[in-house]
């Protein structure tokens, strides 16, 4: 994952980057944000996690996801190059598990976990909330653990909230899901 991030950041020619993932539904208001500073990581905390096999979703205020990061491209590139150098120096690039232990220890989101707590750096972060939420679609092939139930958390967030998936503002999750399934099946028929 770090190789992919570094490659993408090197190829871009923008000052500001939004980290995006294929299994997240992004509301257009997510992209209305402009970071006020170049030395801070910014996370959109207006997010829901929905497991594709469930009829509910969760949210909480401290949901800082790499998929909701916006920051200065050069800041991110410096961070991820340093992280990649460390991984290679330690021989950790040979570890091919889905979610290596060292990844969880460091955390994936720059700025959110300081060195004294086991993080990779002492960089800072702030949060913002888009007008309407994004939906992180969780499934068994996710890179990190889906974490969509209270028992999935070592420390349950104080403001942990579970809502019916149909009640996520703006998104008609099941309609989108059913349309995607139909399209997928039509594509299979063509093969």
Secondary structure by P-SEA (a helix, b strand, c coil): caaaaaaaaaaccccbbbbbbccccccccccccccccccbbbbbccbbbbccccccccccccccccccccccaaaaaaaaaaaaaaaaaaccccccccccaaaaaaccccccccccccccccccbbbbbccbbbbbcccccccccccccccccccccccccccccccccccaaaaaaaaaaaaaaaaaaac
